[in-house]
Amino acid sequence: MFTSQGPSLRELAVQALSSVERGYDLLSPTFDQTPFRTPDRMLDSVEETLAQYEGSFGSGLDVCCGTGAGLGMLRRLCRDRVTGVDLSAGMLAEAERAHGEDRAGLARVDLLRADARALPPALTDTYDLAVSFGAFGHFLPAERPALFSGVHRALHPGGLFAFPIGAPIPPTSPVWWAAAGFDAVMRVRNAVWRPPFVMYYRTFPLGGVRADLRAAGFTVETVPLEHFGRRDDGTPRWRLVLARRLH
């Protein structure tokens, strides 16, 4: 599951017993060698879909950018300023190494340490496109309104918040049981150990997410990510959520 350059089981155990921020600080040097990094196939599919449906953008924001997997995609889609925001200083340091300067020594992205649930006021009405990959399991359902409201404020009127979301996993699938088991273990861990490490796989259903986005002031549509095919019932395995700020 992990490469020889990835974290050891002991390192993963230490991370799991830390806070989210401290855990990712510890994991950051080897994070890109784990399956937790957003796959290039997903990034390419999202980029192609955004380019097809929307064309290019002015400025872009990667919410919970981690080591910067999505920043290269944003730089290709956006003509102007690109910013990555993350809570972990360690993850931002890795993003800086990968995206901080081009060969001419010029800054390619701005990187900002901040909690996505409370984005700084300086980002208000700044971006045309916001994206996020693989981070929503770190937010409890009750925290989604603050998260979405902050992204809404950061966008220009007419700006777009885009992120992929997978189809529901049927209970007949072994993956469903693996995810349910992981979530159960994490709930027990967080009940008996402090600080909590919030990471769940089944707390981000499309119906609830759509309702919270609309309550934050977005219109919401989804388009299929056809690279990932369709299920037996014809529905897409992955969709791209396109949430637009109107005012």
C-alpha positions, -999 to +999 in steps of 0.1 A: +000+000+000+029+024+007+062+028-010+096+023+007+098+061+009+065+064+027+057+065+064+062+035+086+033+020+106+048+035+137+048+070+121+012+065+111+003+055+146+019+086+161+001+107+135-032+091+144-028+099+181-020+136+173-042+165+164-051+170+127-026+199+125+003+181+143-005+148+125+000+164+091+030+183+102+046+149+111+033+132+079+042+160+055+077+149+044+063+115+032+027+124+024+031+123-014+043+087-011+010+076+004-023+067-012-038+098+005-024+122-020-050+131-046-042+110-077-031+127-109-059+110-127-084+128-105-066+162-110-065+157-147-102+148-149-112+179-129-089+202-149-103+189-182-139+192-170-134+228-157-116+238-189-145+223-210-173+238-190-158+271-178-127+279-199-100+298-180-102+318-148-086+349-133-074+340-098-076+307-080-077+293-044-069+258-033-087+252+001-068+227+023-040+225-004-018+201+016+015+195-003+001+213-033-012+185-056-039+208-070-018+239-073-003+230-107-037+224-120-048+258-107-018+275-123-028+261-157-064+271-154-059+306-138-043+336-155-036+356-123-030+350-086-030+314-072-032+308-035-030+276-014-044+276+021-038+249+047-037+245+085-005+225+086+028+244+084+046+211+074+023+205+044+027+241+033+065+238+035+063+208+011+040+229-012+065+257-011+093+234-022+072+222-051+055+254-062+071+283-045+093+296-073+098+291-110+131+287-127+134+325-129+130+328-092+096+344-094+068+334-070+044+310-086+019+307-058+010+324-025+008+300+005-011+309+036-015+290+069-051+293+080-080+273+092-104+268+063-133+272+087-122+308+093-105+321+062-088+355+068-109+386+059-081+397+035-092+370+011-127+384+008-139+389-028-106+379-042-109+347-063-127+335-094-122+298-088-118+278-055-111+241-054-105+214-028-094+178-029-095+151-004-100+173+027-137+172+035-134+142+058-116+165+083-148+186+088-177+174+109-211+181+093-218+209+118-186+226+105-196+226+068-216+259+070-186+278+083-164+262+057-187+269+028-195+305+040-158+313+041-152+300+006-183+320-006-168+352+009-134+345-007-150+343-042-159+372-065-196+374-073-200+348-101-170+328-088-170+291-087-163+265-060-155+231-076-147+198-060-151+161-068-175+139-049-179+101-052-211+082-057-226+065-025-210+032-018-236+004-015-236-016+018-230-048-003-195-035-012-165-044+010-154-008+006-185+003+024-177-019+054-140-008+054-151+028+054-177+022+081-152+003+102-126+031+099-152+057+109-162+036+139-126+033+150-121+070+147-152+078+167-140+055+195-105+070+193-119+106+195-141+096+224-113+083+246-082+103+234-073+140+232-066+159+211-091+146+185-081+136+150-111+143+128-111+121+097-142+103+085-151+088+052-189+088+053-198+123+066-200+142+033-231+130+014-241+149-017-276+157-004-264+173+028-235+191+010-258+205-016-282+219+011-253+235+030-239+250-001-272+266-010-277+279+025-243+296+022-254+314-009-243+291-038-262+277-067-253+241-072-250+217-101-230+186-108-213+172-139-200+137-144-163+130-144-165+105-173-129+094-168-141+072-139-169+056-158-204+048-146-220+023-122-243-005-133-273+017-129-258+043-153-250+069-127-214+084-127-189+070-102-176+105-096-192+139-101-177+174-101-197+198-079-199+233-094-211+257-067-214+293-079-216+325-059-243+347-073-240+378-052 
